[in-house]
Amino acid sequence: MLTKRTKLIDASGIRKVFELGQSVENPINLSIGQPHFDVPQEVQEAAISAIRSGRNAYTLTQGLPSLNKKVMKAAAESVGREFESSMITCGVSGGLVLAFMALVEPGDEVLCPDPYFVMYKHLINLFGGKPVYYDTYPDFIIRGEKIEPLINERTKLIIVSSPANPTGAVHSEEELQEIARIAKERDIFVVSDEIYALFSYDDPHLSMASYADNCLLLGGFSKSHSLTGWRLGFALGPRELLTEMTKLQQYTFVCAPSFAQEAALAAMDIDTSPWRNDYRKKRDLVYSSLKEFGYRLEKPGGAFYIFPECPWGTDEEFTAEAIKNKLLIIPGSVFSERNTHFRISYAAEDETIRRGLEVLKKIRSRG
């Protein structure tokens, strides 16, 4: 009865841990990539006002013109160039679905970083493509020499993410320029996932779109304004591609939630630096503590994740021991073809983070 494509994807390992956490009494949850702060009051009020004033109908498929205009203006100022077109999507995840529907045909190969955001691999498979992984271990930085040998006549896309999930890696101007060079010389399109753009801690955020013309930039409000459940993102890039993505959205998502689009107009005027500064401190606490405990790890430059190496056993064995101690973390193989690491999300209250660190200190050795 079911199609073969349903067998190409599995339930997210993150969701499995999330569901497991429902049965753990007083869990220490460092598993879910969701901001620990609530939706800003101004954004809540804007959403409520939109709902109460009757702005609840469909919007244009590509989103509110006023929001698109504001997104385009902000992106042009940040990236340093104008974009041909934009649209409002149902989160970056919705943008990825539309982009892969428009760009990936059966047999196409998509160069995907390893480690990767869990959705990349499964969406590529779902639309008949083949994920080809370029290795970023041990420091999780993209390097051209790891990518170029993988390119052939079937290569269609390169996926880039900075800051990255699950590693928190942030890529330099030199590294992004190298990807742009390869993409231009080999006529390969780039999809740049920049949902964590506002969480870059040590240097200003650099966009892949600043260096590559043949690029789709995906961003959103889920992480920056804690709107994860409101499903609101945006896509900017070539007009031809955005036109097709808009057409596909018409027959899938229809449009992004109207009240959320209205609220995003207010969200874009909010200073997000206090949250960024808070997460920088959390990053420093987690990194320095794990380093002191003897874990092998890289210091993340952004997002709110850290990706340490398991001190013993496989990732599933180590995370199982953590869960026995009420600590919820994610096995690294959810995000990778390797089973050697685990992901921590430090988007949590400081007390929760400290409790989690105590467990990780306790289980550092097998006993």
Contacts in CASP RR format, 6 or more apart in sequence:
PFRMAT RR
TARGET T0000
AUTHOR 0000-0000-0000
METHOD contacts of the structure
MODEL  1
MLTKRTKLIDASGIRKVFELGQSVENPINLSIGQPHFDVPQEVQEAAISA
IRSGRNAYTLTQGLPSLNKKVMKAAAESVGREFESSMITCGVSGGLVLAF
MALVEPGDEVLCPDPYFVMYKHLINLFGGKPVYYDTYPDFIIRGEKIEPL
INERTKLIIVSSPANPTGAVHSEEELQEIARIAKERDIFVVSDEIYALFS
YDDPHLSMASYADNCLLLGGFSKSHSLTGWRLGFALGPRELLTEMTKLQQ
YTFVCAPSFAQEAALAAMDIDTSPWRNDYRKKRDLVYSSLKEFGYRLEKP
GGAFYIFPECPWGTDEEFTAEAIKNKLLIIPGSVFSERNTHFRISYAAED
ETIRRGLEVLKKIRSRG
5 126 0 8 1.000
5 128 0 8 1.000
8 122 0 8 1.000
8 125 0 8 1.000
8 126 0 8 1.000
8 128 0 8 1.000
9 122 0 8 1.000
9 125 0 8 1.000
9 126 0 8 1.000
10 122 0 8 1.000
12 118 0 8 1.000
12 334 0 8 1.000
13 118 0 8 1.000
13 330 0 8 1.000
13 331 0 8 1.000
13 334 0 8 1.000
14 31 0 8 1.000
14 32 0 8 1.000
14 118 0 8 1.000
14 330 0 8 1.000
14 334 0 8 1.000
17 31 0 8 1.000
17 319 0 8 1.000
17 323 0 8 1.000
17 328 0 8 1.000
17 329 0 8 1.000
17 330 0 8 1.000
18 31 0 8 1.000
18 32 0 8 1.000
18 328 0 8 1.000
20 323 0 8 1.000
20 328 0 8 1.000
21 27 0 8 1.000
21 29 0 8 1.000
21 328 0 8 1.000
24 323 0 8 1.000
24 326 0 8 1.000
24 328 0 8 1.000
25 326 0 8 1.000
26 326 0 8 1.000
27 326 0 8 1.000
27 327 0 8 1.000
27 328 0 8 1.000
28 326 0 8 1.000
28 327 0 8 1.000
28 328 0 8 1.000
28 352 0 8 1.000
28 355 0 8 1.000
28 356 0 8 1.000
28 359 0 8 1.000
29 328 0 8 1.000
29 348 0 8 1.000
29 352 0 8 1.000
30 327 0 8 1.000
30 328 0 8 1.000
30 329 0 8 1.000
30 344 0 8 1.000
30 345 0 8 1.000
30 346 0 8 1.000
30 348 0 8 1.000
30 352 0 8 1.000
30 353 0 8 1.000
30 356 0 8 1.000
31 328 0 8 1.000
31 329 0 8 1.000
31 330 0 8 1.000
31 343 0 8 1.000
31 345 0 8 1.000
32 345 0 8 1.000
32 347 0 8 1.000
33 165 0 8 1.000
33 223 0 8 1.000
33 304 0 8 1.000
33 305 0 8 1.000
33 345 0 8 1.000
33 347 0 8 1.000
34 226 0 8 1.000
34 228 0 8 1.000
34 345 0 8 1.000
34 347 0 8 1.000
35 223 0 8 1.000
35 226 0 8 1.000
35 228 0 8 1.000
35 275 0 8 1.000
35 304 0 8 1.000
35 347 0 8 1.000
36 347 0 8 1.000
36 348 0 8 1.000
36 349 0 8 1.000
37 226 0 8 1.000
37 275 0 8 1.000
38 226 0 8 1.000
39 225 0 8 1.000
39 226 0 8 1.000
39 227 0 8 1.000
39 230 0 8 1.000
40 225 0 8 1.000
40 226 0 8 1.000
40 267 0 8 1.000
40 270 0 8 1.000
42 266 0 8 1.000
42 267 0 8 1.000
42 269 0 8 1.000
42 270 0 8 1.000
43 225 0 8 1.000
43 227 0 8 1.000
43 263 0 8 1.000
43 264 0 8 1.000
43 266 0 8 1.000
43 267 0 8 1.000
43 270 0 8 1.000
44 263 0 8 1.000
45 266 0 8 1.000
46 262 0 8 1.000
46 263 0 8 1.000
46 265 0 8 1.000
46 266 0 8 1.000
46 267 0 8 1.000
47 230 0 8 1.000
47 259 0 8 1.000
47 260 0 8 1.000
47 262 0 8 1.000
47 263 0 8 1.000
49 262 0 8 1.000
50 56 0 8 1.000
50 258 0 8 1.000
50 259 0 8 1.000
50 262 0 8 1.000
50 263 0 8 1.000
51 259 0 8 1.000
55 258 0 8 1.000
55 259 0 8 1.000
55 262 0 8 1.000
56 258 0 8 1.000
56 259 0 8 1.000
57 258 0 8 1.000
58 254 0 8 1.000
58 255 0 8 1.000
58 258 0 8 1.000
59 88 0 8 1.000
59 255 0 8 1.000
59 256 0 8 1.000
59 258 0 8 1.000
59 261 0 8 1.000
60 255 0 8 1.000
61 87 0 8 1.000
61 246 0 8 1.000
61 247 0 8 1.000
61 249 0 8 1.000
61 250 0 8 1.000
61 254 0 8 1.000
61 255 0 8 1.000
62 68 0 8 1.000
62 86 0 8 1.000
62 87 0 8 1.000
62 88 0 8 1.000
62 242 0 8 1.000
62 246 0 8 1.000
62 249 0 8 1.000
63 87 0 8 1.000
63 88 0 8 1.000
63 255 0 8 1.000
63 256 0 8 1.000
63 261 0 8 1.000
64 88 0 8 1.000
64 258 0 8 1.000
64 261 0 8 1.000
64 262 0 8 1.000
64 265 0 8 1.000
66 265 0 8 1.000
67 88 0 8 1.000
67 261 0 8 1.000
67 264 0 8 1.000
67 265 0 8 1.000
68 86 0 8 1.000
68 87 0 8 1.000
68 88 0 8 1.000
68 234 0 8 1.000
70 265 0 8 1.000
70 268 0 8 1.000
71 86 0 8 1.000
71 88 0 8 1.000
71 234 0 8 1.000
71 236 0 8 1.000
71 268 0 8 1.000
72 82 0 8 1.000
72 83 0 8 1.000
72 86 0 8 1.000
72 236 0 8 1.000
74 268 0 8 1.000
75 83 0 8 1.000
75 86 0 8 1.000
75 209 0 8 1.000
75 217 0 8 1.000
75 236 0 8 1.000
76 82 0 8 1.000
76 83 0 8 1.000
78 197 0 8 1.000
78 205 0 8 1.000
78 207 0 8 1.000
79 207 0 8 1.000
79 209 0 8 1.000
79 210 0 8 1.000
79 217 0 8 1.000
80 210 0 8 1.000
81 209 0 8 1.000
81 210 0 8 1.000
83 209 0 8 1.000
83 217 0 8 1.000
83 236 0 8 1.000
83 237 0 8 1.000
84 237 0 8 1.000
84 238 0 8 1.000
84 239 0 8 1.000
84 242 0 8 1.000
85 236 0 8 1.000
85 237 0 8 1.000
85 238 0 8 1.000
85 239 0 8 1.000
85 241 0 8 1.000
85 242 0 8 1.000
85 243 0 8 1.000
86 234 0 8 1.000
86 235 0 8 1.000
86 236 0 8 1.000
86 237 0 8 1.000
86 242 0 8 1.000
87 234 0 8 1.000
87 235 0 8 1.000
87 242 0 8 1.000
87 245 0 8 1.000
87 246 0 8 1.000
87 249 0 8 1.000
88 232 0 8 1.000
88 233 0 8 1.000
88 234 0 8 1.000
88 255 0 8 1.000
88 256 0 8 1.000
88 261 0 8 1.000
88 264 0 8 1.000
89 95 0 8 1.000
89 98 0 8 1.000
89 218 0 8 1.000
89 232 0 8 1.000
89 233 0 8 1.000
89 234 0 8 1.000
89 235 0 8 1.000
89 245 0 8 1.000
89 249 0 8 1.000
89 253 0 8 1.000
89 256 0 8 1.000
90 231 0 8 1.000
90 232 0 8 1.000
90 233 0 8 1.000
90 253 0 8 1.000
90 256 0 8 1.000
90 257 0 8 1.000
91 219 0 8 1.000
91 220 0 8 1.000
91 222 0 8 1.000
91 231 0 8 1.000
91 232 0 8 1.000
91 233 0 8 1.000
91 256 0 8 1.000
92 193 0 8 1.000
92 195 0 8 1.000
92 218 0 8 1.000
92 219 0 8 1.000
92 220 0 8 1.000
92 222 0 8 1.000
92 233 0 8 1.000
93 119 0 8 1.000
93 231 0 8 1.000
94 231 0 8 1.000
94 233 0 8 1.000
94 253 0 8 1.000
95 218 0 8 1.000
95 233 0 8 1.000
95 235 0 8 1.000
95 245 0 8 1.000
96 119 0 8 1.000
96 120 0 8 1.000
96 123 0 8 1.000
96 191 0 8 1.000
96 193 0 8 1.000
96 218 0 8 1.000
97 123 0 8 1.000
97 252 0 8 1.000
98 235 0 8 1.000
98 245 0 8 1.000
98 248 0 8 1.000
98 249 0 8 1.000
98 252 0 8 1.000
98 253 0 8 1.000
99 191 0 8 1.000
99 216 0 8 1.000
99 218 0 8 1.000
99 235 0 8 1.000
99 241 0 8 1.000
99 245 0 8 1.000
100 123 0 8 1.000
100 124 0 8 1.000
100 126 0 8 1.000
100 127 0 8 1.000
101 127 0 8 1.000
101 245 0 8 1.000
101 248 0 8 1.000
101 252 0 8 1.000
102 241 0 8 1.000
102 244 0 8 1.000
102 245 0 8 1.000
102 248 0 8 1.000
103 156 0 8 1.000
103 157 0 8 1.000
103 189 0 8 1.000
103 191 0 8 1.000
103 241 0 8 1.000
104 110 0 8 1.000
104 124 0 8 1.000
104 127 0 8 1.000
104 128 0 8 1.000
104 129 0 8 1.000
104 156 0 8 1.000
104 157 0 8 1.000
105 127 0 8 1.000
105 128 0 8 1.000
105 129 0 8 1.000
105 156 0 8 1.000
106 127 0 8 1.000
106 128 0 8 1.000
106 129 0 8 1.000
107 128 0 8 1.000
107 129 0 8 1.000
107 130 0 8 1.000
107 154 0 8 1.000
108 128 0 8 1.000
108 129 0 8 1.000
108 130 0 8 1.000
108 154 0 8 1.000
108 155 0 8 1.000
108 156 0 8 1.000
108 157 0 8 1.000
109 129 0 8 1.000
109 130 0 8 1.000
109 131 0 8 1.000
109 132 0 8 1.000
109 152 0 8 1.000
109 154 0 8 1.000
109 155 0 8 1.000
109 156 0 8 1.000
110 120 0 8 1.000
110 124 0 8 1.000
110 129 0 8 1.000
110 130 0 8 1.000
110 131 0 8 1.000
110 132 0 8 1.000
110 155 0 8 1.000
110 156 0 8 1.000
110 157 0 8 1.000
110 158 0 8 1.000
110 159 0 8 1.000
111 132 0 8 1.000
111 133 0 8 1.000
111 134 0 8 1.000
111 147 0 8 1.000
111 150 0 8 1.000
111 151 0 8 1.000
111 155 0 8 1.000
111 157 0 8 1.000
111 158 0 8 1.000
111 159 0 8 1.000
111 188 0 8 1.000
112 120 0 8 1.000
112 121 0 8 1.000
112 124 0 8 1.000
112 131 0 8 1.000
112 132 0 8 1.000
112 133 0 8 1.000
112 134 0 8 1.000
112 159 0 8 1.000
113 133 0 8 1.000
113 134 0 8 1.000
113 136 0 8 1.000
113 142 0 8 1.000
113 159 0 8 1.000
113 160 0 8 1.000
113 161 0 8 1.000
113 164 0 8 1.000
114 133 0 8 1.000
114 134 0 8 1.000
114 135 0 8 1.000
114 136 0 8 1.000
114 137 0 8 1.000
114 336 0 8 1.000
114 337 0 8 1.000
114 338 0 8 1.000
115 136 0 8 1.000
115 140 0 8 1.000
115 164 0 8 1.000
115 166 0 8 1.000
115 167 0 8 1.000
115 307 0 8 1.000
115 332 0 8 1.000
115 335 0 8 1.000
115 336 0 8 1.000
115 338 0 8 1.000
115 341 0 8 1.000
116 133 0 8 1.000
116 159 0 8 1.000
116 161 0 8 1.000
116 335 0 8 1.000
116 336 0 8 1.000
117 161 0 8 1.000
117 164 0 8 1.000
117 165 0 8 1.000
117 166 0 8 1.000
117 193 0 8 1.000
117 335 0 8 1.000
118 334 0 8 1.000
118 335 0 8 1.000
120 131 0 8 1.000
120 159 0 8 1.000
121 131 0 8 1.000
124 130 0 8 1.000
124 131 0 8 1.000
125 131 0 8 1.000
130 154 0 8 1.000
132 150 0 8 1.000
132 155 0 8 1.000
133 337 0 8 1.000
134 142 0 8 1.000
134 146 0 8 1.000
134 147 0 8 1.000
134 150 0 8 1.000
135 146 0 8 1.000
136 142 0 8 1.000
136 143 0 8 1.000
136 146 0 8 1.000
136 167 0 8 1.000
136 169 0 8 1.000
137 338 0 8 1.000
138 298 0 8 1.000
139 169 0 8 1.000
139 298 0 8 1.000
140 164 0 8 1.000
140 167 0 8 1.000
140 168 0 8 1.000
140 169 0 8 1.000
140 298 0 8 1.000
140 307 0 8 1.000
141 169 0 8 1.000
141 171 0 8 1.000
141 175 0 8 1.000
142 160 0 8 1.000
142 162 0 8 1.000
142 171 0 8 1.000
142 175 0 8 1.000
142 178 0 8 1.000
142 179 0 8 1.000
143 175 0 8 1.000
143 178 0 8 1.000
144 178 0 8 1.000
144 179 0 8 1.000
144 182 0 8 1.000
147 158 0 8 1.000
147 179 0 8 1.000
147 182 0 8 1.000
148 182 0 8 1.000
151 182 0 8 1.000
151 186 0 8 1.000
151 188 0 8 1.000
155 186 0 8 1.000
155 188 0 8 1.000
156 188 0 8 1.000
156 189 0 8 1.000
157 188 0 8 1.000
157 189 0 8 1.000
157 190 0 8 1.000
157 191 0 8 1.000
158 179 0 8 1.000
158 182 0 8 1.000
158 183 0 8 1.000
158 188 0 8 1.000
158 189 0 8 1.000
158 190 0 8 1.000
158 191 0 8 1.000
159 190 0 8 1.000
159 191 0 8 1.000
159 193 0 8 1.000
160 171 0 8 1.000
160 176 0 8 1.000
160 179 0 8 1.000
160 190 0 8 1.000
160 191 0 8 1.000
160 192 0 8 1.000
160 193 0 8 1.000
160 208 0 8 1.000
161 192 0 8 1.000
161 193 0 8 1.000
161 194 0 8 1.000
162 169 0 8 1.000
162 170 0 8 1.000
162 171 0 8 1.000
162 176 0 8 1.000
162 192 0 8 1.000
162 194 0 8 1.000
162 206 0 8 1.000
162 208 0 8 1.000
163 169 0 8 1.000
163 170 0 8 1.000
163 196 0 8 1.000
163 197 0 8 1.000
163 199 0 8 1.000
163 200 0 8 1.000
163 205 0 8 1.000
163 300 0 8 1.000
163 301 0 8 1.000
163 302 0 8 1.000
163 303 0 8 1.000
164 170 0 8 1.000
164 196 0 8 1.000
164 303 0 8 1.000
165 195 0 8 1.000
165 196 0 8 1.000
165 303 0 8 1.000
165 305 0 8 1.000
165 335 0 8 1.000
166 305 0 8 1.000
166 307 0 8 1.000
166 330 0 8 1.000
166 332 0 8 1.000
166 334 0 8 1.000
166 335 0 8 1.000
166 343 0 8 1.000
167 298 0 8 1.000
167 300 0 8 1.000
167 303 0 8 1.000
167 305 0 8 1.000
167 306 0 8 1.000
167 307 0 8 1.000
168 196 0 8 1.000
168 300 0 8 1.000
168 301 0 8 1.000
168 302 0 8 1.000
168 303 0 8 1.000
168 305 0 8 1.000
168 306 0 8 1.000
168 307 0 8 1.000
169 298 0 8 1.000
169 300 0 8 1.000
169 301 0 8 1.000
169 302 0 8 1.000
170 200 0 8 1.000
170 202 0 8 1.000
170 203 0 8 1.000
170 205 0 8 1.000
170 206 0 8 1.000
170 300 0 8 1.000
170 301 0 8 1.000
170 302 0 8 1.000
171 206 0 8 1.000
172 206 0 8 1.000
173 206 0 8 1.000
173 211 0 8 1.000
176 206 0 8 1.000
176 208 0 8 1.000
176 210 0 8 1.000
176 211 0 8 1.000
176 212 0 8 1.000
177 211 0 8 1.000
179 190 0 8 1.000
179 208 0 8 1.000
179 211 0 8 1.000
179 212 0 8 1.000
180 190 0 8 1.000
180 208 0 8 1.000
180 211 0 8 1.000
180 212 0 8 1.000
180 215 0 8 1.000
182 188 0 8 1.000
183 189 0 8 1.000
183 190 0 8 1.000
183 212 0 8 1.000
183 214 0 8 1.000
183 215 0 8 1.000
184 212 0 8 1.000
184 213 0 8 1.000
184 214 0 8 1.000
187 214 0 8 1.000
188 214 0 8 1.000
189 214 0 8 1.000
189 215 0 8 1.000
189 216 0 8 1.000
190 208 0 8 1.000
190 212 0 8 1.000
190 214 0 8 1.000
190 215 0 8 1.000
190 216 0 8 1.000
191 215 0 8 1.000
191 216 0 8 1.000
191 218 0 8 1.000
192 207 0 8 1.000
192 208 0 8 1.000
192 209 0 8 1.000
192 212 0 8 1.000
192 215 0 8 1.000
192 216 0 8 1.000
192 217 0 8 1.000
192 218 0 8 1.000
193 218 0 8 1.000
193 219 0 8 1.000
194 205 0 8 1.000
194 207 0 8 1.000
194 208 0 8 1.000
194 217 0 8 1.000
194 218 0 8 1.000
194 219 0 8 1.000
195 218 0 8 1.000
195 219 0 8 1.000
195 220 0 8 1.000
195 222 0 8 1.000
195 223 0 8 1.000
196 223 0 8 1.000
196 302 0 8 1.000
196 303 0 8 1.000
196 304 0 8 1.000
197 205 0 8 1.000
197 207 0 8 1.000
197 219 0 8 1.000
197 224 0 8 1.000
198 205 0 8 1.000
198 223 0 8 1.000
198 224 0 8 1.000
198 272 0 8 1.000
198 275 0 8 1.000
198 276 0 8 1.000
199 223 0 8 1.000
199 224 0 8 1.000
199 275 0 8 1.000
199 276 0 8 1.000
199 279 0 8 1.000
199 302 0 8 1.000
199 303 0 8 1.000
199 304 0 8 1.000
200 276 0 8 1.000
200 301 0 8 1.000
200 302 0 8 1.000
201 276 0 8 1.000
201 279 0 8 1.000
201 280 0 8 1.000
201 283 0 8 1.000
201 301 0 8 1.000
201 302 0 8 1.000
202 301 0 8 1.000
202 302 0 8 1.000
207 217 0 8 1.000
208 215 0 8 1.000
208 217 0 8 1.000
209 215 0 8 1.000
209 217 0 8 1.000
209 236 0 8 1.000
209 237 0 8 1.000
214 238 0 8 1.000
215 237 0 8 1.000
216 235 0 8 1.000
216 236 0 8 1.000
216 237 0 8 1.000
216 238 0 8 1.000
216 241 0 8 1.000
217 235 0 8 1.000
217 236 0 8 1.000
217 237 0 8 1.000
218 233 0 8 1.000
218 234 0 8 1.000
218 235 0 8 1.000
219 233 0 8 1.000
219 234 0 8 1.000
219 235 0 8 1.000
220 232 0 8 1.000
220 233 0 8 1.000
220 234 0 8 1.000
221 227 0 8 1.000
221 230 0 8 1.000
221 232 0 8 1.000
221 233 0 8 1.000
221 260 0 8 1.000
221 264 0 8 1.000
221 267 0 8 1.000
222 228 0 8 1.000
222 229 0 8 1.000
222 230 0 8 1.000
222 231 0 8 1.000
222 232 0 8 1.000
222 233 0 8 1.000
223 303 0 8 1.000
223 304 0 8 1.000
224 267 0 8 1.000
224 272 0 8 1.000
224 275 0 8 1.000
225 267 0 8 1.000
225 270 0 8 1.000
225 272 0 8 1.000
227 260 0 8 1.000
227 263 0 8 1.000
227 264 0 8 1.000
227 267 0 8 1.000
230 257 0 8 1.000
230 260 0 8 1.000
230 263 0 8 1.000
231 256 0 8 1.000
231 257 0 8 1.000
231 260 0 8 1.000
232 256 0 8 1.000
232 257 0 8 1.000
232 260 0 8 1.000
232 261 0 8 1.000
232 264 0 8 1.000
233 256 0 8 1.000
235 242 0 8 1.000
235 245 0 8 1.000
236 242 0 8 1.000
249 255 0 8 1.000
279 304 0 8 1.000
279 346 0 8 1.000
279 347 0 8 1.000
282 304 0 8 1.000
282 346 0 8 1.000
282 347 0 8 1.000
282 348 0 8 1.000
282 350 0 8 1.000
282 353 0 8 1.000
283 299 0 8 1.000
283 300 0 8 1.000
283 301 0 8 1.000
283 302 0 8 1.000
283 304 0 8 1.000
283 306 0 8 1.000
283 346 0 8 1.000
285 346 0 8 1.000
285 350 0 8 1.000
285 353 0 8 1.000
285 354 0 8 1.000
285 357 0 8 1.000
286 306 0 8 1.000
286 344 0 8 1.000
286 346 0 8 1.000
286 353 0 8 1.000
286 357 0 8 1.000
287 297 0 8 1.000
287 299 0 8 1.000
287 300 0 8 1.000
287 306 0 8 1.000
289 357 0 8 1.000
289 361 0 8 1.000
290 297 0 8 1.000
290 306 0 8 1.000
290 308 0 8 1.000
290 357 0 8 1.000
290 360 0 8 1.000
291 297 0 8 1.000
293 357 0 8 1.000
293 360 0 8 1.000
293 361 0 8 1.000
293 364 0 8 1.000
294 311 0 8 1.000
294 364 0 8 1.000
295 308 0 8 1.000
295 309 0 8 1.000
295 311 0 8 1.000
295 360 0 8 1.000
295 364 0 8 1.000
296 308 0 8 1.000
296 309 0 8 1.000
296 311 0 8 1.000
297 306 0 8 1.000
297 307 0 8 1.000
297 308 0 8 1.000
297 309 0 8 1.000
298 307 0 8 1.000
300 306 0 8 1.000
300 307 0 8 1.000
304 345 0 8 1.000
304 346 0 8 1.000
304 347 0 8 1.000
305 343 0 8 1.000
305 344 0 8 1.000
305 345 0 8 1.000
305 346 0 8 1.000
306 343 0 8 1.000
306 344 0 8 1.000
306 346 0 8 1.000
307 332 0 8 1.000
307 335 0 8 1.000
307 341 0 8 1.000
307 342 0 8 1.000
307 343 0 8 1.000
307 344 0 8 1.000
308 341 0 8 1.000
308 342 0 8 1.000
308 344 0 8 1.000
309 340 0 8 1.000
309 341 0 8 1.000
310 317 0 8 1.000
310 318 0 8 1.000
310 340 0 8 1.000
310 341 0 8 1.000
310 342 0 8 1.000
311 318 0 8 1.000
311 364 0 8 1.000
311 365 0 8 1.000
312 318 0 8 1.000
312 365 0 8 1.000
312 366 0 8 1.000
314 331 0 8 1.000
314 333 0 8 1.000
314 339 0 8 1.000
314 340 0 8 1.000
315 331 0 8 1.000
315 332 0 8 1.000
315 333 0 8 1.000
315 339 0 8 1.000
315 340 0 8 1.000
315 341 0 8 1.000
315 342 0 8 1.000
316 331 0 8 1.000
316 333 0 8 1.000
316 339 0 8 1.000
318 331 0 8 1.000
318 342 0 8 1.000
318 363 0 8 1.000
319 329 0 8 1.000
319 330 0 8 1.000
319 331 0 8 1.000
319 342 0 8 1.000
321 363 0 8 1.000
322 328 0 8 1.000
322 329 0 8 1.000
322 342 0 8 1.000
322 359 0 8 1.000
322 360 0 8 1.000
322 363 0 8 1.000
323 329 0 8 1.000
325 359 0 8 1.000
325 362 0 8 1.000
325 363 0 8 1.000
326 359 0 8 1.000
327 355 0 8 1.000
327 356 0 8 1.000
327 359 0 8 1.000
327 360 0 8 1.000
329 342 0 8 1.000
329 343 0 8 1.000
329 344 0 8 1.000
330 342 0 8 1.000
330 343 0 8 1.000
330 345 0 8 1.000
331 339 0 8 1.000
331 342 0 8 1.000
331 343 0 8 1.000
332 338 0 8 1.000
332 339 0 8 1.000
332 340 0 8 1.000
332 341 0 8 1.000
332 342 0 8 1.000
332 343 0 8 1.000
333 339 0 8 1.000
334 343 0 8 1.000
335 343 0 8 1.000
346 353 0 8 1.000
END
